[in-house]
Structures are given as structure tokens and as C-alpha cells.
């Protein structure tokens, strides 16, 4: 093994230096020659190979000298030599930097993998809240309070359920706002709805699974990857047709969107809610309640969580993806008691997914009332946008109807009776021509669905930043088909 | 469908109210009777069922009235009635609260699933940094800077690679401190080492996989769950014996800990490093470099990342689990160019795991130099602890040797030659008797390993809080076997 020099530097000195020392630097100080020569060669190689980028500030003499256990003068000599050679540059007051003229040989840069497709000017694609609305200041304030108050063990290996502060805050919040009946012990934090599905299938629940005939293709493909077959049930103006559940042989779980059917937008009718629960009870099945936008109701008709009807047969799934940001990666599962252990086993012995700082911050954000305030503000903003959408369509294309508007972050613009999939495509092309991105209903249809198809455009009115929403609406109106 | 009242409240009023409104409340306002009667019944049910916990503050009159579209007086009447009934309590200046004397019928609480085992007084279990050392203030300062500076699209759906700010910061940092050669396009952020393994196997790399004869059982079981067989290679005083790799038929990947073999503690000898790279090149295989504690070297012998020798055959894996906290759930993979697309496909179309706030914060934490400062501080602290450990053992049991001390967060206390597994167990029992938790070397041995067993105790000297470390050392010394 080539030897490098090892020197027992004064430890007390090092402690005192700790606060003032600068950047860490990895140098391979092996090979022949004096310490000075070896150091010069190592630094030169690091700069030449591009490993030390131009503009990088080198450690101060005394810092590097202490690290390497060599004399400060040796470091100073080496820096001076490399400045003379043009690899480094020394500036009064800003230390020694890697010179910009050193023309580093950077590693070959991989070509950008996603060619930046010509982006539409406006997006009404459903599925995300206005990214400009993330409450940065309130979130930071909550983070400050939460991190100051957190016990030290919060930074050790985490409980596989998630932080107790967050589970308590969620239990209280979901009970208060969504009618969920639970205690914190039955809540398991995860990194979002997709993660919840991954944890449940197939480790906790076997397939096949009943799903709605219209729903997110992403969920279906995720289930397919997990080896789970999905059976579509009809969706009508009362929501998913729960009467079909009993006829699906072998199906012991159903994934539903009771608060606001996705994407058609109707809430599950109370009779259907009761039928669904009865089916689950009589067959020993589970209902997965995807409460993706349950906080956003505009019409004051209370649609509590299905979970409140039977906490032992409903798995209530929620996240902050619509209420705060999909980039936070925080979600939760409210579980029947007898599924908790299986879910924890699927998750692993430690919390392996959701970061503790966000968990603690969200707990404070909820408990301090900041979450309620944010939801209210966004509810009003989205309600206003919905009203503007309805008004604009009524003004420009009174023969079209906007449905599913009582709640949520999207609505459906129904094409007239008799419309076909090619009418949808034509509308989509017209929208693209106007620089507007949106989806059609057909994209959400289950490939095995047998119910008559519906045709329309899915309008994600929450997506654009506030200042571009009027432009997006104008583009939409220009793209709308004229009445017959 | 039972009708609840719907009232088009003045929208402008609502906008003005938004900032001052309080908590959200889900109430099922259906059923017979006057609005006042229905509201009273709904509130009473919510309190009685335990859904509204004692001490919960109810919305202000005008807030709930605006939400429900009813007169403020009706709300005031309902509150007054429930105060009279004892369900609520009104206090001057603090509004209306759910009363504590209401004896809510809470849902049956699941029994605590993990009986709090009698915790040892001291832990020298390896694998985690001192949880009291998490740099809360510096982390919050970085979060404040990062969240203020972040573009809005940071809060939209994320790039599956992870935030560009973080990948850039990591590329610079790893080049500077670990000799890693990469650009940000080849870095993929993940939620830790285990997540990286899950992404790679079996979707990106097929089994079987060569592993070290001593290693983390957690990694082996994770691989087994993914259907990947692991073949143990010998570990000696020069690290993993790379000469064995060529003899393993069908093996096209090797998981190694080159900087500091886990848990025996030796760095991979330069000859072995070269052999390993040659094997990977000549067979088209990949080396997975688990750089779990690469930042923590105490002896100034440079051990750069293996990846620097051949970026196209080494997958460099790191995380903040040892340097900051395992609870942050942030890690990274530095990938050969031709594996990037496959890893992204395994990860999914969006960043589904690592939260954006932590990603942005870590990027700032690194770029601002806070990470370097933290590492230096911790390196000095752990070096001091290591020295104290060596000194304590030399004083109390000079016949025992502490090895693997040049780096990392743990050391191995070798039992004398001729020791057996039952000597290990006896030492472990003695430690437990002293209230001390630690592991034995045998727990890390691969079940199929053929090399002669080693016996010793694995001492995680980084684990305890600073103020309990002397006590932990004393407990260890009391537990040490006396010399022959």
C-alpha cells in the first residue's frame, strides 16, 4: 500500500479550528517526491481532470495544513506554484480559487434525456394545485417551531408508522374536517397515494381489485405492475355503482373516490355509500377511499369520509399533494386495526420514506391552524376560478355543460350528446392550437370498461398560476366547438 | 339524497373573511328540524362520538355561519345551547371550546403494538450518528434561503432524477471530497441506500450479486425479498477479496464497502481496488460502492471513491444517514451513463419519494459550506470518542484490540484468538448486564460465508449523545472479559 504521511496534529488546536475551517477536499497524496511536490501534483490533477470546478474556493493554508498534518508553509508554497502555473488564482480577500482559464476536462456530459418539448403556453391539465400558491412563509415558520421543539430522538431511526406528532395532528384534523374516526395508532405515514398502493398490493391485500370505470391510468398501471388485476365498475350520476361489487367474483377490495368521483366529479350517493359498506361487511372486503381532494368542496353539502361509516372496513387514503404540493411527498393511510401490522411489515422496520423534517413541519402546520387557513384561501381561489370557468363557457359555448363542479380542483366540460372520441380529439387539437394543454375523458377510461363511453374535456382549473388563468380560459374559449 | 341547505353567501364577504377565519369543521347537516336544531344535533354528535376532542376550539360564529350559509345568530344560539348542555364551554377571550367534562366516547384504542422493551441505559449499537448533533439551526437557515430562492416549479410535480439544485451541489461536493467523477445528469436522488437497492434490483440489474462475507443483514434480506441471490466473498485485512469475483459464475454485480469495510473496518487495498475494476471491465459487470461513511476518515490516508477509477463500471451510493440523520431520508446514486434511463424508469415518471423541501435545503446546506462545517465538527467529535474508546480498552483490557478505527462511526473490539461464538454471546450478556446494547460480529456474517469466522464486538461509538458517552464507555469496560 503506498504510504501517505500521517501526523498526529494537535487535537485541541483542531477543536478550536473547527468553526473557522473551510471546505473539505479529497486529495490523493501518494506517490514519490517531497510533500510539496506530491501536494502540487494532487492539486494539479484535481483541477486538470475537472474534479475541482473553476471558481471553487480552496481551503485556507492552515486548514489544509491541519488536515494533512503538514506545515502551513508547504501548503502556501504549493498554492503559489499552482498560481504561477495558472491552475489557481489568488485574489486579495477572497483566498485561492480554481482559475477559470484552466480549461478543465469535464467528463463527457450526457445528452439531455428529455428533449424540452415545445411547452404549451397554458396548462389546464388536472392533478396539481397552483404551484405558485405554496405557503412558503407559513411553512418555514412551522418548520422553525417544529424543529426547535422536536425531541432529539426525532433525528434517530424513525418509527415505521411515522412521527407521533404528525399522526396525532392528522387524527384530530381528519376527525374534525372529514369525519374520519381513528386514533393515531392506526395512521401510517407514507410518501403519497402511490406509495400507499404499493404498500397495500400485493403484500397486504390480494387482488383482484374493483376500480371505477373512469380513473387515473397511473393507478391502474401501478396495480398491474404489482400483479393486481382490476375490474371496472360502472360510474353514473350517483357515483360508482356499488351494486356491481357483489357480482365480481373473488374481489375483496374496491378502490373508490367517494367524495368526488375522479374524474367525472360526482359524489357517491348516500344509498351507494351504504351499499358499499354493506358489501364490504358481508364479504369481509375492504374499501380503499381515495380522498384526493376531500377538502375542496364549494357547495356546503357535507360529504364526510366514507371511513366514518365503518373504520374497520374502509382504508382512508389522503395526502398533501392537492392541498399543498405534490413535491412534498407526504401522505397517510388510516387503517382498520387488523391491517396495521401487515402494513408496517410491508413498510419495513424503520421509516424508510417520509423525511422527519417535513413530518414535523406538517404536524405543526396542521396543529397551529396554518393548514386550515391555507385550505380556506385556496378553496376561495379555486371556487373563483371554477365560477369564471362556468361563466366563460356559458358565454362562449352555451350548448356545452360543465359538470363535477361542486368540489375539487377540476371539472368536466361535457361534449354534446352524440359526440364521439374523434370529437374529443378534435377539441384537444383545437386546444393545442391555442397553446393549451388539457386531457380528455377517454384517457381515464378503464380499458375493460363496458359502460357506454362519455366524452368531454377534463379541465384542471387549479393548475395555472393565478396570473395566467384568465389567459388559459381565453385560450379554452377560443378552442371550444361552436354549437350546432 | 337528503338535502342540506345551500346558500349562496356573498362571495366578496368570504374573500375578506379568509384571513381571519379559524378552523375547518366537517358537519353533516342533514335530517329533519330547523337549521338551529340540525346544527345542534350535528355538533353534539361530533363531540359525543369523540370526533371533536376535548379542548378543540370551534370556529367563530361568523366563520361557521359564512361556511354554512346561515345566520350568525343561529350559530350563536346553537353554541349557547350546547354550552348549557355541557358539551361545549365558552371562555372569555378564548372562544368556544369542546368541554373536557363531556366524556367523549373515543374509538377503542388499539393496544400499543411495540411493548416498550426495557431499554438499555446505553447504546453503542452501530449505524447512526449522535441524534443530538443534528444541526437544527444551520439546517433551518439553509431551508429559509432555499425556500425563498426556489422557483415556483419546485412545488409542481418533480423531476424523477431529483431537484437540479441538489444534483449540482452533490456533483461538486462528491468530486471535491470523494474524488467522484460525474455530472448532475447522472445523479439520481433517492430516499436512502435501501431505496437505491430496491430501485436497482431486479429492475435494473439482474442477480446474482456478490457481497462481502460480513455485511448488513438488512441489505441481504432486502435483496432476498427482491428475489436476488447473494454470494459472499472473503473479507481479510485488505478488504473484500476481489480475486474471488472472477470465480463466481453468472455474477455481474458486486456490492462492496471500499472506503471502510462494514463492519470489519479495513479500507479496500489499492491492489484489490484495481482488481475489482478490472473484473468489472472485463466481464461487463458493475460495482456498487456503498460509501456509507466515506466522509469520516481520521488518519489522513486518502481513500477516494472507487467510482473515480471508472465511472462507467461503478455505481456510487451515498446518503446523509450517517452524516446528518437517518430520519432525513435522502440519498443519491451516481450512475454509469447507460444505467440512468433504466433507473429512472424503475423510479417512475415523477419524483415519488424524496420531498422537495429537504432536497432544496440539502442543496443549500452543501453549497453554502454548512455541510463541510458539520462534517468537520462531527469528525472531530467522533475521533475524540474513538480515541477515548481505544484508551479505555487499553486501560481495562490490554489483551483486547480495537480495529477498524481509521475511519467511520464504529470500531470492532476483537475477542482474543481462539474465541468462539459463545464467547461473543457471553460478552454480549455481560454488556446487557451493565445496561449496554451492542452487536457482535457474528450477526453480520453472511449465512453462506465459508471464510473462517471472526469474533468480536461492534462498537458504534457515534451513537450515544455526547453526555452519555463516558457512561457508555464505563459500562463497556465493566463488561469486558478479563485477560487469561
Interface residues (C-beta under 8 A of the other chain):
Chain A: X1 X2 X4 X5 X6 X7 X11 X14 X15 X18 X19 X21 X22 X23 X24 X25 X26 X27 X28 X29 X30 X49 X50 X51 X52 X53 X56 X67 X68 X69 X106 X107 X108 X109 X110 X112 X113 X127 X128 X131 X132 X134 X136 X139 X140 X143 X144 X147 X148 X150 X152 X153 X154 X155 X156 X157 X158 X172 X175 X176 X177 X178 X179 X181 X182 X183 X185 X186 X191 X192 X194 X195 X218 X269 X270 X295 X299 X300 X301 X302 X304 X308 X311 X325 X326 X327 X328 X329 X330 X337 X340 X341 X344 X348 X349 X350 X351 X352 X353 X354 X355 X356 X357 X358 X361 X369 X372 X373 X375 X376 X377 X380 X383 X384 X387 X465
Chain B: X1 X2 X4 X5 X6 X7 X11 X14 X15 X18 X19 X21 X22 X23 X24 X25 X26 X27 X28 X29 X30 X49 X50 X51 X52 X53 X56 X67 X68 X69 X106 X107 X109 X110 X112 X113 X127 X128 X131 X132 X134 X136 X139 X140 X143 X144 X147 X148 X150 X152 X153 X154 X155 X156 X157 X158 X172 X175 X176 X177 X178 X179 X181 X182 X183 X185 X186 X191 X192 X194 X195 X218 X269 X270 X295 X299 X300 X301 X302 X304 X308 X311 X325 X326 X327 X328 X329 X330 X337 X340 X341 X344 X348 X349 X350 X351 X352 X353 X354 X355 X356 X357 X358 X361 X369 X372 X373 X375 X376 X377 X380 X383 X384 X387 X465
